[in-house]
Structure formats: C-alpha cells, structure tokens
Amino acid sequence: MRISDVIADFINELLEDDDYAVIQRNDLAEHFNCVPSQINYVISTRFTPTQGYYVESSRGGGGCIKIRKVNITHSDYLMHIINSIGNSITAKELEIFVNNFLDYNIINEKEAKLIKSATSDKALTLPKETKDEIRAKIFKNMLINLV
C-alpha cells in the first residue's frame, strides 16, 4: 500500500468511531514517518466536500485539522455532484467520481461499468472540447436517473 492509502485508511478508521476526527498534522506525520505536506495531500485529495467531508484547518501548534463526515442521502449527494460538475468533465475526472460512488455504495459495479463505457473516449469520438461537454451532459443525465 502507498503511504497515502495508509494515512487515508487511518483517518477513515477514526471517523468510523465518531462523527468527526481531530488530528494534529505534525503528530500524524511523525506517526507515519512522513512530512506534514503528505498529510495535507491526503486530506485535500481524499476528504473533499464532493466526497462527503467537511474539513476545518487551523494553523499553528502543529496544525489542528477537524474532519467531519457529512451525513447526506444518496439523492442529496448525487444532486450536489450534478450541480458541481459544470459544463464539461474529463474522462479522468469522471473516473474519480465513479470510483468514489463505488466506495460509498452509491452505485454498484454494473452501473459503474455502464457509466464509464457510455462516457469513455472510445464511445465519444469527437474533438476534445466537444467530447468533454458531451461527456458532462451524459454523466449528469445518468446521475439524474439514479436519483
């Protein structure tokens, strides 16, 4: 496992025990024998609002970070994602969303495969700027149908 995965798993375990986790950036970095910026990286990529987390950070004293899992319904979560996508989305960005949906049991494996195949570069043989716009429209429409 990569160190980022180990740190993310550790934070997720803390969140299983409580509605929120308070961590000291430097203490956590010392615990995992890494630099504090690695902790920042994990939090900024794995614990985002679009993934259902609210993060408060305070500077000084080792950097206290409070991570709260937002309890929302699947429909609320999907509508939030639909509204946050914008007018275009790349294949990589879409893949991240779909993988997060799988992690949070919002969709199943079959639905994930259908979404990925319908929005893949192989299915959308268009110029890149048009492809990303069409991909966003297809993805949003599929998500609306899952709500």
N, C-alpha and C positions, 0 to 999 in steps of 0.2 A: 504494500500500500504506500502511496505517496504521503508525505507529511501533511499535506493539505487535507487529504481524506481522513487521516487520523485525528487531526485537530477538529475538523467538522463533526466527526463521529462523537468525539468527546463532548463538544458543545451540545449536540443533539441529545446525548445521554443526560446532560444537566437539565435540558428542557423537558425531558420525559418526567423528571421528578417534581417539577414545579412549572408554573405558568411563565416564569422568566428565569434568566440566568444572569448573574452579575459576575463579571470576570475582570481581573487585573491583567492588562495586556502584557506587562513585563513578567509577572508571575507565570502566566501561561506560556510565554516564550521560553522562560527558564525551564519549566516543567518538560517541554518538548524539545529543549536544546535547539532552539531556532531564534531568529531575530524577530523583534516585535513587528516588523513590517510584514512578516509571514502571517501573523495573527490578523493584521489589518486586511491582508489579501483574502484570507479565508472568509472573514466576516463580510467584506464588500462583495464577494462573489457568490457566497453560499447562503447568506442570511439577508436577502434583499426584500423590499416590500412586495415585489411581484412574486416572490416565493413564499409570502405569508409571514414575514417577520418585521418587527419594528425595532430599530436599533438606536439607542441613545449612547453617545460617547462624550466623556469628559476628559479634558486634558489635565496633565499634572498628576503627580503622585503615582506614576506607573500607568496611567491611562485606564480609568474605570469604564467598562462597557457593559451596558444593560441590554440584553436581547430578550424580546418578548415575542412569543408566537401568537399571531393574531388568529383568533378563532372566528372563522367565517365559513359560510356554507359553500359547497361546491359551486352553486349558481352564482353567488356573490363573487367568488374567486374568479370564475370564468368571465363574468361581466367586467371585472376590474381589468383582466388581461385584455379582453376585446377592446376596451377603451384606451388601454395604454399602448397598443401596437402601433398606431399611426397609419400612414398611407402605404408603407412598404415594409418588407421584412426579408432579410436574407435567409438562405437555407440553413445556415449555421445558427442564427438567432432562433429560428423556428424549431430546430432540433433541441435547443436548450429548453425552450418552453415545453415541448412534448416530453422530454426526459423528466422535467420537474413534475409534470402532470402524472407521469407513471410513478414517480417516487412518492407522491401524495395520494395515490389511488384515485385520482380524478378521472382517469381513463384507464382502460385495460390494454393489454399488448396488441390485440387485434385492432382496436381503434387507433392506437399509436401508429401501427403499420399503415393503415389506410390514410391517415393524415400525412404521414411522411411521403408515401408514394404519390398521393394526389398533388402534393406541393413540391415534389422533387424537381431538380433541374432537368432530369430526363423527361418528365411529363410536361414541363413548361419550356418549350423550345422557342423562346422569344429573346429579344435583346434584353440585356441585364436590367436596365432601368424599368422596362415594362414588366419583366419577369418578377421582380421584387414587389411591384404594385399588385399584379395579378395574384401572386402568392399570398399577399396580405388579405386580399378580398376573399380568396378561397378559404384560408385559415379562419378568418373571422366568421364566415358563413358556417363552417363546420362546427366552430365553438358555440355559435348561437343555437345550432341544432342539438348540442349536448346540454344546453341549459334547460 
